[in-house]
Amino acid sequence: KHHLRVLSESCRYRWVLQDADWDPGTDLGHPELFRPSLKINSFHYGYSLEARDHNGNNPLVLYNQSKPIADLEDYLALIRQVLQQKQQAGCVALKLSIAYARGLDFKATSREAAQAALDRAGNSTTEEIRHFQDYIFFQICRMAAELNLPIQVHTGTGVLHKTNAMHLAEVIKKNPDTHFVLLHCSYPWLADTPALLARFPNTSCDLAWLP
């Protein structure tokens, strides 16, 4: 427990925001120090049992679904249930680090376009998967607003194609009641951050990585 003493006694942190790839939403057994930020990447891969996010997670496996979910409304109900349960268990934020797998250029899309990826399951096209992921993120943003949970978004480095923060402008604008935290200030595209902060009151930045 030496590291816990260092954090609490030497560093004098009141608490630390904890993001565990291997067990999203865990406080590591130390709720007095760690507040979980629930990683939501996996929800963007629920169109197939075989699909995985960059941490190797699939939401159907993580949340004990034995078979694929065929209907989009049922899938959204699962996401809402997980978010509510995790919040009740102590989660204080959501985290999206999908920039390691795709760009941040989420676009508003229709329910029908998103449903196509579920209909084709493991045979979805790249375009169908993108529509599904875009739709799911917009829906999670609305759920986050209802639950008063900020969404931390990894910006900047990643796949290095459309991962700078400015590509979040559409989703930020269309979800004014959702609070977005721009992790890493879009490094190395730092100019994006003050531009978004000046334009959208529902954004803030996290300075990690800037040193």
C-alpha positions as CSV (number, residue, x, y, z in Angstrom):
1,K,0.0,0.0,0.0
2,H,3.0,2.3,-0.2
3,H,1.8,3.8,-3.5
4,L,-1.5,4.7,-1.8
5,R,0.3,6.5,1.0
6,V,2.4,8.4,-1.5
7,L,-0.7,9.6,-3.3
8,S,-2.7,10.5,-0.3
9,E,0.0,11.6,2.3
10,S,3.0,12.9,0.2
11,C,1.1,14.2,-2.9
12,R,-1.9,15.1,-0.8
13,Y,-4.4,14.3,-3.5
14,R,-8.0,14.5,-2.2
15,W,-8.9,11.9,-4.9
16,V,-7.8,10.6,-8.2
17,L,-9.8,10.0,-11.4
18,Q,-9.3,6.3,-12.2
19,D,-9.7,4.8,-15.7
20,A,-9.1,1.0,-15.8
21,D,-8.9,-0.6,-19.2
22,W,-9.3,-4.1,-17.9
23,D,-12.3,-3.4,-15.7
24,P,-14.2,-0.3,-16.7
25,G,-15.7,1.6,-13.8
26,T,-13.6,0.0,-11.0
27,D,-12.4,2.0,-8.0
28,L,-9.6,-0.6,-7.5
29,G,-11.1,-1.4,-4.1
30,H,-10.2,2.0,-2.7
31,P,-13.2,4.3,-3.0
32,E,-11.7,6.7,-0.5
33,L,-9.0,7.7,-3.1
34,F,-10.1,6.6,-6.5
35,R,-13.2,7.8,-8.4
36,P,-13.9,5.8,-11.6
37,S,-14.3,7.3,-15.0
38,L,-16.1,4.7,-17.0
39,K,-14.5,4.0,-20.4
40,I,-17.2,3.9,-23.1
41,N,-15.1,2.8,-26.1
42,S,-16.5,-0.7,-26.1
43,F,-20.1,0.5,-26.6
44,H,-19.1,1.5,-30.1
45,Y,-18.3,-2.1,-30.9
46,G,-21.6,-3.8,-29.9
47,Y,-22.7,-4.5,-33.4
48,S,-21.0,-7.9,-33.2
49,L,-19.7,-10.3,-30.5
50,E,-16.4,-10.5,-32.3
51,A,-15.7,-6.8,-32.6
52,R,-13.3,-5.3,-30.0
53,D,-12.1,-1.9,-29.1
54,H,-8.4,-1.1,-28.9
55,N,-8.2,-2.4,-25.4
56,G,-9.7,-5.8,-26.5
57,N,-13.1,-5.1,-24.9
58,N,-16.6,-5.9,-26.3
59,P,-19.6,-4.6,-24.4
60,L,-21.7,-7.7,-24.9
61,V,-19.0,-9.8,-23.2
62,L,-18.2,-7.1,-20.6
63,Y,-21.8,-6.8,-19.5
64,N,-22.8,-10.5,-19.7
65,Q,-24.8,-10.7,-22.9
66,S,-24.6,-14.3,-24.2
67,K,-25.8,-13.4,-27.7
68,P,-25.9,-10.4,-30.0
69,I,-28.5,-7.8,-29.5
70,A,-30.5,-7.4,-32.8
71,D,-32.5,-4.3,-32.0
72,L,-30.9,-0.9,-31.6
73,E,-33.4,0.2,-28.9
74,D,-32.6,-2.9,-26.8
75,Y,-28.9,-2.1,-27.2
76,L,-29.4,1.5,-26.1
77,A,-31.4,0.2,-23.1
78,L,-28.3,-1.9,-22.2
79,I,-26.0,1.1,-22.4
80,R,-28.4,3.2,-20.3
81,Q,-28.6,0.5,-17.7
82,V,-24.8,0.1,-17.5
83,L,-24.3,3.9,-17.1
84,Q,-26.9,4.1,-14.4
85,Q,-25.4,1.2,-12.5
86,K,-21.9,2.5,-12.8
87,Q,-22.9,5.9,-11.6
88,Q,-24.6,4.4,-8.6
89,A,-21.4,2.4,-7.9
90,G,-19.3,5.6,-7.8
91,C,-18.5,6.6,-11.4
92,V,-18.2,10.4,-11.7
93,A,-17.4,10.7,-15.5
94,L,-17.3,8.8,-18.8
95,K,-14.2,8.5,-20.9
96,L,-13.8,8.1,-24.7
97,S,-10.4,7.2,-26.0
98,I,-11.5,5.9,-29.4
99,A,-9.0,8.3,-31.1
100,Y,-6.6,5.3,-31.0
101,A,-8.9,3.5,-33.4
102,R,-10.7,6.2,-35.5
103,G,-11.1,9.9,-36.0
104,L,-13.2,12.1,-33.8
105,D,-15.4,13.3,-36.7
106,F,-18.7,12.1,-35.2
107,K,-21.7,13.0,-37.4
108,A,-25.4,13.1,-36.6
109,T,-26.9,10.1,-38.3
110,S,-30.2,8.3,-38.5
111,R,-31.4,5.4,-36.4
112,E,-32.0,3.4,-39.6
113,A,-28.3,3.9,-40.7
114,A,-27.1,2.7,-37.3
115,Q,-29.4,-0.3,-37.3
116,A,-27.8,-1.6,-40.5
117,A,-24.6,-2.6,-38.6
118,L,-26.6,-4.7,-36.2
119,D,-28.6,-6.3,-39.0
120,R,-25.4,-7.4,-40.7
121,A,-23.7,-8.3,-37.4
122,G,-20.1,-9.5,-38.2
123,N,-20.5,-8.6,-41.9
124,S,-21.0,-4.9,-41.5
125,T,-19.3,-2.6,-44.0
126,T,-16.9,0.1,-42.8
127,E,-19.5,2.8,-43.6
128,E,-22.2,0.9,-41.6
129,I,-19.9,0.6,-38.6
130,R,-19.1,4.3,-38.8
131,H,-22.8,5.2,-38.9
132,F,-23.4,2.9,-35.9
133,Q,-20.5,4.4,-33.9
134,D,-21.6,8.0,-34.7
135,Y,-25.2,7.3,-33.6
136,I,-24.1,5.5,-30.4
137,F,-21.9,8.4,-29.3
138,F,-24.6,10.9,-29.9
139,Q,-27.0,8.8,-27.8
140,I,-24.4,8.4,-25.1
141,C,-23.9,12.2,-25.0
142,R,-27.6,12.6,-24.4
143,M,-27.6,10.0,-21.6
144,A,-24.6,11.7,-20.1
145,A,-26.5,15.0,-19.9
146,E,-29.4,13.3,-18.3
147,L,-27.1,11.7,-15.7
148,N,-25.0,14.8,-15.2
149,L,-21.8,12.9,-16.1
150,P,-19.1,14.8,-18.0
151,I,-17.5,13.0,-21.0
152,Q,-13.7,13.1,-21.1
153,V,-12.5,12.7,-24.7
154,H,-9.0,11.8,-25.6
155,T,-7.9,14.4,-28.2
156,G,-4.7,14.8,-30.2
157,T,-2.5,11.9,-30.7
158,G,-3.9,8.5,-31.7
159,V,-4.4,7.3,-35.3
160,L,-3.4,10.9,-36.2
161,H,-6.2,11.2,-38.7
162,K,-9.0,13.6,-37.6
163,T,-8.1,13.1,-34.0
164,N,-7.5,16.8,-33.3
165,A,-10.2,18.3,-31.1
166,M,-11.8,20.5,-33.7
167,H,-13.4,17.4,-35.3
168,L,-15.6,17.3,-32.2
169,A,-17.2,20.6,-33.0
170,E,-20.4,19.1,-34.5
171,V,-21.1,16.7,-31.6
172,I,-20.3,19.5,-29.0
173,K,-22.6,22.0,-30.7
174,K,-25.5,19.5,-31.0
175,N,-25.3,18.4,-27.4
176,P,-25.2,21.7,-25.5
177,D,-26.3,20.1,-22.2
178,T,-23.4,17.6,-22.2
179,H,-20.1,18.7,-20.7
180,F,-17.1,17.7,-22.7
181,V,-13.6,17.6,-21.2
182,L,-10.9,17.8,-23.9
183,L,-8.1,15.6,-22.6
184,H,-4.5,16.6,-23.5
185,C,-5.7,19.8,-25.1
186,S,-5.6,18.3,-28.6
187,Y,-1.7,18.0,-28.4
188,P,0.0,18.6,-30.7
189,W,-2.8,20.6,-32.3
190,L,-3.0,22.9,-29.4
191,A,-4.8,25.8,-31.1
192,D,-8.0,23.8,-31.4
193,T,-8.5,23.8,-27.7
194,P,-8.8,27.6,-27.0
195,A,-11.0,27.9,-30.1
196,L,-13.5,25.3,-28.8
197,L,-13.4,26.7,-25.3
198,A,-14.2,30.2,-26.6
199,R,-17.1,29.0,-28.7
200,F,-18.7,26.4,-26.6
201,P,-19.5,26.9,-22.8
202,N,-20.1,23.2,-22.4
203,T,-16.3,22.4,-22.8
204,S,-13.3,22.5,-20.6
205,C,-9.8,21.2,-20.9
206,D,-7.5,18.8,-19.1
207,L,-3.8,19.8,-19.1
208,A,-2.4,16.2,-18.9
209,W,0.5,15.7,-21.4
210,L,1.2,19.4,-21.9
211,P,4.3,19.3,-19.6
